[in-house]
Amino acid sequence: MGLTILQALAERGAHIIALSPHPIDSTEATVIISLLRETYSNEEIYAEYCDLSSPGSIRSFCTRFLTGSDQKIDAIIFAHEYHHIGSAGLVPRNQTREQDASTREAASLATFLFTTLLLPALLVAPVERDIRVINVVNPFYAAAAGPSFTIPFPSPTSKKSVFLHEGTRSLRTTIYTRHLQRVLDALPAAQVPKTDEGSSAVPIVSQKAQKSNIVAVSVSPGISRADTIAPLLNADWTSPSGASRVGIALYIMLQPLLRILTKSPSSSIQTVLHALFLPTPFKVLLKAAPKGTAAKGGTPIDSTLLEMPEEVLKPGALYAECAVVRLNVTPPPSETHPTEQKKSQKDAKKKEGLQEVLEIPDDGDYGGEL
């Protein structure tokens, strides 16, 4: 999927920094970057070495980027967690369950570490800049979000279905993405971009629609032949661990059905591109307020002009098939006794007049607010 996304963005003339697990002077990186530049006449395509399975390599890249002269970031796409890990019971395994669990854990922690290290550069960016953090997840999140959902998550080495383990990884990243958006929304002083001088339109931004110019979303591209089915059947001959002859035979025999029921790489990235180019509320200009209308607190008015004229990106949401997915996740039971909970609520009301209390509306997503 990563190469397909690179191709789509290079065709659109985007400035790209691709992370490669291979050294920059290696044949793989050199050939791909040169080919993309020549094919699409785009010289703004670069590759940097960063092994996402190594925390040291991630820290090294982020340090180089943060200390460099150009720190502009418009979007970060984490596509490394989409590739399926683990094979079905029909074919022989090349890795043990423990090795698969370790690979899943390393990929998820890489996303967290990378985002945390680059967060300072995102927070100091101009408020007019529309920044997006997109986490691409596998399509089995529903397997982990059912009635069997528990906190903490099941042990990654348990002898459960590979679909449940993959779904748990997907669901965990989705919940983390939503939590990251909540943290960004909770930052003081909501960021509202300024309008240009002499413009007859001003951006009218609802606090309910968007509170930060940084938007984090999760994207599930669906079931891909190359990134989902081939690893599931252990038929990915490009894998460093090798492939199974039985799996390759099944993969070839099932091609007529797979061509109908599953997606090609170019089709699977459409939801990623949808989340990448869909406008946010900050980028939607509505009609200007009538002359003489005063805005409270000196900020753009937030009245009847809140209805967006087009579809906008929902911060913290999960997207699949170019639409928002509503996940019903059962929240974990509260460990606080009912009497203690009432007492804490009374104490909070007493302190409400002395200090500012942050109220985050409960939208009901993923089990609601805890």
C-alpha positions as MATLAB code, in Angstrom:
seq = 'MGLTILQALAERGAHIIALSPHPIDSTEATVIISLLRETYSNEEIYAEYCDLSSPGSIRSFCTRFLTGSDQKIDAIIFAHEYHHIGSAGLVPRNQTREQDASTREAASLATFLFTTLLLPALLVAPVERDIRVINVVNPFYAAAAGPSFTIPFPSPTSKKSVFLHEGTRSLRTTIYTRHLQRVLDALPAAQVPKTDEGSSAVPIVSQKAQKSNIVAVSVSPGISRADTIAPLLNADWTSPSGASRVGIALYIMLQPLLRILTKSPSSSIQTVLHALFLPTPFKVLLKAAPKGTAAKGGTPIDSTLLEMPEEVLKPGALYAECAVVRLNVTPPPSETHPTEQKKSQKDAKKKEGLQEVLEIPDDGDYGGEL';
ca = [
       0.000    0.000    0.000;
       2.819    2.405    0.819;
       4.155    2.402   -2.748;
       0.670    2.945   -4.156;
       0.113    5.953   -1.887;
       3.498    7.330   -2.952;
       2.516    6.960   -6.589;
      -0.844    8.692   -6.083;
       0.684   11.633   -4.195;
       3.607   11.977   -6.599;
       1.155   12.172   -9.497;
      -0.567   15.082   -7.739;
       2.709   16.965   -7.322;
       2.948   16.588   -3.547;
       6.124   17.213   -1.569;
       6.849   13.761   -0.101;
       9.278   12.441    2.492;
       9.037    8.647    2.417;
      10.493    6.581    5.244;
      12.452    3.525    4.170;
      13.745    0.643    6.316;
      16.614    0.353    3.820;
      19.605    2.724    3.714;
      19.144    5.700    1.399;
      21.969    4.603   -0.877;
      20.516    1.108   -1.258;
      19.200   -0.101   -4.602;
      15.586   -0.311   -3.425;
      15.347    3.297   -2.253;
      17.374    4.781   -5.111;
      15.420    3.054   -7.885;
      11.969    3.844   -6.473;
      12.652    7.533   -5.798;
      14.317    8.058   -9.181;
      11.483    6.288  -10.985;
       8.806    8.376   -9.252;
      10.634   11.636   -9.987;
      11.082   10.864  -13.662;
       7.632    9.379  -14.252;
       5.664   12.248  -12.711;
       8.181   15.084  -13.258;
       8.166   15.770   -9.543;
      11.514   16.557   -7.945;
       9.973   17.089   -4.491;
      10.140   13.382   -3.594;
      12.678   12.310   -1.005;
      13.469    9.234    1.067;
      14.846    9.092    4.584;
      16.090    6.075    6.488;
      13.883    5.140    9.439;
      13.342    1.610   10.691;
       9.970    1.707   12.460;
      10.829   -1.467   14.377;
      13.728    0.347   16.083;
      13.006    3.091   18.655;
      16.539    4.408   18.197;
      16.037    4.810   14.460;
      12.737    6.651   15.020;
      14.353    9.014   17.523;
      17.252    9.650   15.170;
      14.980   10.583   12.258;
      12.741   12.826   14.383;
      15.789   14.589   15.820;
      17.152   15.255   12.339;
      13.793   16.545   11.167;
      13.163   18.798   14.176;
      16.645   20.312   13.994;
      16.486   20.867   10.232;
      15.652   24.099    8.435;
      12.329   22.945    6.954;
       9.885   21.614    9.558;
       6.663   22.120    7.624;
       4.243   19.219    7.955;
       0.846   19.132    6.265;
       0.043   15.460    6.811;
       1.486   12.301    8.335;
       0.281    8.956    7.008;
       1.065    5.869    9.079;
       0.451    2.978    6.679;
       2.710    0.389    8.340;
      -0.041   -1.020   10.603;
      -2.324   -1.958    7.717;
      -0.268   -4.931    6.502;
      -1.727   -8.165    7.902;
       0.337  -10.080   10.469;
      -0.230  -13.791   11.062;
      -1.421  -16.622    8.841;
      -4.550  -18.756    8.883;
      -4.556  -22.281   10.215;
      -4.864  -23.727    6.718;
      -1.238  -23.025    5.834;
       2.056  -23.583    7.653;
       3.413  -20.754    9.788;
       6.765  -19.120    9.212;
       6.613  -17.324   12.562;
       5.363  -18.335   15.990;
       2.469  -16.625   17.750;
       4.961  -14.898   20.025;
       6.854  -13.460   17.062;
       3.613  -12.230   15.466;
       2.571  -10.616   18.747;
       5.943   -8.906   19.060;
       5.679   -7.546   15.507;
       2.183   -6.173   16.168;
       3.296   -4.534   19.415;
       6.356   -2.953   17.778;
       4.248   -1.467   14.969;
       1.706    0.056   17.361;
       4.381    1.487   19.652;
       6.176    2.960   16.626;
       3.042    4.947   15.762;
       2.810    6.283   19.315;
       6.503    7.160   19.578;
       6.640    8.817   16.161;
       3.563   10.953   16.869;
       4.822   11.954   20.314;
       8.228   13.038   19.042;
       6.819   15.121   16.179;
       4.007   16.656   18.230;
       6.079   19.734   19.259;
       6.569   20.668   15.604;
       2.846   20.270   14.948;
       1.770   22.395   17.913;
       3.936   25.393   16.978;
       2.771   25.395   13.349;
       0.746   28.421   12.183;
      -2.938   28.092   13.010;
      -3.818   28.662    9.345;
      -2.168   25.382    8.416;
      -4.420   22.357    8.029;
      -2.511   19.402    9.544;
      -3.703   15.795    9.434;
      -2.499   12.641   11.158;
      -3.871    9.537    9.419;
      -3.517    6.069   10.925;
      -4.273    3.299    8.435;
      -5.666    0.217   10.205;
      -6.704   -3.263    9.105;
     -10.409   -4.055    8.485;
     -10.878   -6.509   11.378;
     -11.635   -3.940   14.104;
     -15.237   -5.207   14.313;
     -13.987   -8.628   15.455;
     -12.580   -7.057   18.621;
     -15.380   -4.531   19.207;
     -18.106   -7.138   19.742;
     -19.644   -8.394   22.988;
     -16.335  -10.060   23.903;
     -14.595   -6.664   24.158;
     -12.737   -6.378   27.463;
     -10.283   -4.040   29.176;
      -7.445   -4.869   29.324;
      -7.191   -6.308   25.841;
      -6.693  -10.087   25.460;
      -3.158  -11.378   25.744;
      -1.397  -11.022   22.373;
       0.019  -14.554   22.733;
      -3.292  -16.268   23.525;
      -4.474  -19.053   21.229;
      -7.361  -17.077   19.807;
      -8.231  -16.371   16.210;
      -5.760  -14.367   14.183;
      -8.681  -12.143   13.183;
      -9.277  -11.272   16.856;
      -5.605  -10.408   17.380;
      -5.536   -8.269   14.263;
      -8.865   -6.694   15.209;
      -7.548   -5.873   18.667;
      -4.553   -4.127   17.129;
      -6.797   -2.181   14.770;
      -9.260   -1.203   17.489;
      -6.481   -0.151   19.864;
      -4.987    2.177   17.250;
      -8.452    3.574   16.459;
      -9.135    4.339   20.135;
      -5.661    5.851   20.486;
      -6.336    8.124   17.494;
      -9.551    9.337   19.059;
      -7.786    9.936   22.371;
      -5.082   11.927   20.571;
      -7.776   14.122   19.013;
      -9.321   14.644   22.457;
      -5.943   15.789   23.774;
      -5.558   18.220   20.876;
      -9.094   19.529   21.427;
      -8.401   20.049   25.130;
      -5.496   22.419   24.484;
      -6.164   25.977   25.712;
      -7.292   28.720   23.363;
      -9.138   27.202   20.429;
      -7.247   27.979   17.258;
      -9.217   29.881   14.624;
      -7.477   30.927   11.384;
      -7.529   34.584   10.419;
      -9.228   35.836    7.281;
      -7.382   37.718    4.556;
      -7.595   41.487    4.485;
     -10.369   42.798    2.285;
     -12.058   39.416    2.091;
     -15.861   39.390    2.107;
     -15.979   36.004    3.776;
     -14.751   34.846    7.151;
     -14.296   31.293    8.392;
     -17.123   30.497   10.779;
     -15.911   27.605   12.886;
     -18.115   25.827   15.374;
     -16.491   24.599   18.560;
     -18.548   21.447   18.111;
     -17.147   20.819   14.624;
     -13.434   21.412   15.187;
     -11.306   22.820   18.006;
      -7.791   22.372   16.663;
      -6.159   22.808   13.282;
      -4.580   19.363   13.829;
      -6.962   16.558   12.889;
      -6.259   12.889   13.691;
      -8.339   10.188   11.989;
      -8.195    6.435   11.455;
      -8.759    4.894    8.029;
      -9.655    1.313    7.174;
      -9.084    0.739    3.438;
     -10.865   -2.629    3.468;
      -9.625   -6.096    2.503;
      -6.763   -5.902    0.035;
      -5.437   -8.819   -1.971;
      -1.808   -7.815   -1.549;
      -1.819   -6.532    2.061;
      -4.491   -8.748    3.664;
      -5.163  -11.989    1.790;
      -1.600  -12.770    0.675;
      -0.119  -12.532    4.220;
      -3.155  -14.365    5.635;
      -2.462  -17.302    3.319;
       1.291  -16.972    3.866;
       1.608  -16.308    0.132;
       3.535  -13.043    0.322;
       6.765  -14.005   -1.447;
       8.183  -10.516   -0.786;
       8.141  -11.135    2.981;
      11.576  -11.490    4.646;
      10.321  -14.617    6.431;
       9.430  -16.282    3.125;
       6.189  -17.815    1.882;
       4.464  -21.178    1.922;
       4.057  -23.194   -1.274;
       0.629  -24.320   -0.103;
      -0.362  -20.716    0.542;
       0.872  -19.550   -2.869;
      -1.082  -22.365   -4.541;
      -4.271  -21.402   -2.668;
      -3.725  -17.737   -3.476;
      -3.459  -18.502   -7.196;
      -6.450  -20.861   -7.200;
      -8.644  -18.306   -5.400;
      -7.779  -15.455   -7.761;
     -11.149  -15.485   -9.614;
     -13.015  -14.972   -6.322;
     -10.430  -12.588   -4.882;
     -10.668  -10.375   -7.939;
     -14.390   -9.948   -7.220;
     -14.493   -9.853   -3.421;
     -11.279   -8.027   -2.478;
      -9.560   -4.798   -3.478;
      -6.501   -4.011   -5.499;
      -3.918   -1.638   -3.959;
      -5.135    1.249   -6.136;
      -8.724    0.716   -4.960;
      -7.828    0.285   -1.302;
      -6.104    3.673   -1.045;
      -9.199    5.618   -2.099;
     -10.411    5.991    1.492;
      -6.941    7.189    2.518;
      -7.011    9.839   -0.200;
     -10.569   10.749    0.813;
      -9.454   11.463    4.391;
      -6.370   13.279    3.145;
      -8.113   15.707    0.781;
     -11.527   16.082    2.411;
     -11.862   19.675    3.705;
     -11.982   20.350    7.421;
     -14.341   22.910    9.023;
     -11.410   25.359    9.130;
     -11.165   25.217    5.350;
     -14.832   25.879    4.681;
     -15.656   29.565    4.162;
     -19.211   30.518    4.934;
     -21.048   33.787    4.328;
     -19.843   36.801    6.246;
     -21.784   38.097    9.195;
     -23.941   41.184    8.531;
     -22.225   44.492    9.118;
     -22.525   45.689   12.670;
     -22.801   42.200   14.126;
     -20.464   41.923   17.077;
     -18.741   38.647   17.802;
     -18.529   37.583   21.396;
     -15.011   37.615   22.761;
     -13.690   39.049   19.495;
     -13.907   35.700   17.688;
     -15.940   34.829   14.549;
     -19.614   34.331   15.307;
     -20.969   30.877   15.933;
     -24.677   31.131   15.233;
     -27.001   29.854   12.529;
     -24.253   29.536    9.907;
     -22.905   26.317   11.372;
     -24.299   24.002    8.713;
     -21.477   23.044    6.376;
     -22.283   23.284    2.654;
     -20.307   20.128    1.939;
     -18.925   17.045    3.645;
     -16.116   17.834    6.064;
     -13.613   15.663    7.875;
     -14.720   14.551   11.325;
     -11.839   14.815   13.832;
     -11.009   11.588   15.676;
     -13.313    9.451   13.543;
     -12.795    6.096   11.854;
     -13.317    6.102    8.085;
     -14.120    3.092    5.912;
     -15.423    3.119    2.345;
     -15.110    6.937    2.377;
     -17.620    7.256    5.226;
     -17.562    7.591    9.009;
     -17.961    4.312   10.915;
     -19.888    4.229   14.177;
     -18.350    1.710   16.537;
     -20.356    0.491   19.519;
     -17.757   -0.462   22.106;
     -18.930   -1.516   25.552;
     -17.173    0.715   28.104;
     -15.390   -1.033   30.985;
     -17.278   -1.095   34.313;
     -16.454    1.721   36.707;
     -14.364    0.675   39.704;
     -15.652    3.624   41.776;
     -18.379    2.904   44.310;
     -21.649    4.782   43.578;
     -21.487    6.751   46.868;
     -17.873    7.753   46.213;
     -18.802    8.779   42.673;
     -21.575   11.084   43.951;
     -19.190   12.596   46.498;
     -16.591   13.333   43.822;
     -19.264   14.988   41.676;
     -20.265   17.260   44.560;
     -16.641   18.204   45.203;
     -16.208   19.019   41.516;
     -19.241   21.317   41.593;
     -17.848   23.160   44.619;
     -14.550   23.785   42.849;
     -16.263   24.806   39.620;
     -16.591   28.395   40.753;
     -12.919   28.610   41.742;
     -11.274   27.219   38.649;
     -12.069   26.589   35.037;
     -13.528   23.152   34.428;
     -12.932   21.579   31.016;
     -16.122   20.049   29.655;
     -15.785   17.667   26.727;
     -19.100   16.742   25.093;
     -19.857   13.039   24.899;
     -20.458   12.098   21.254;
     -21.024    8.440   22.099;
     -18.213    7.177   19.889;
     -16.404    3.988   20.977;
     -18.419    3.633   24.156;
     -18.580    7.323   25.068;
     -16.581    9.312   27.602;
     -15.332    7.515   30.715;
];
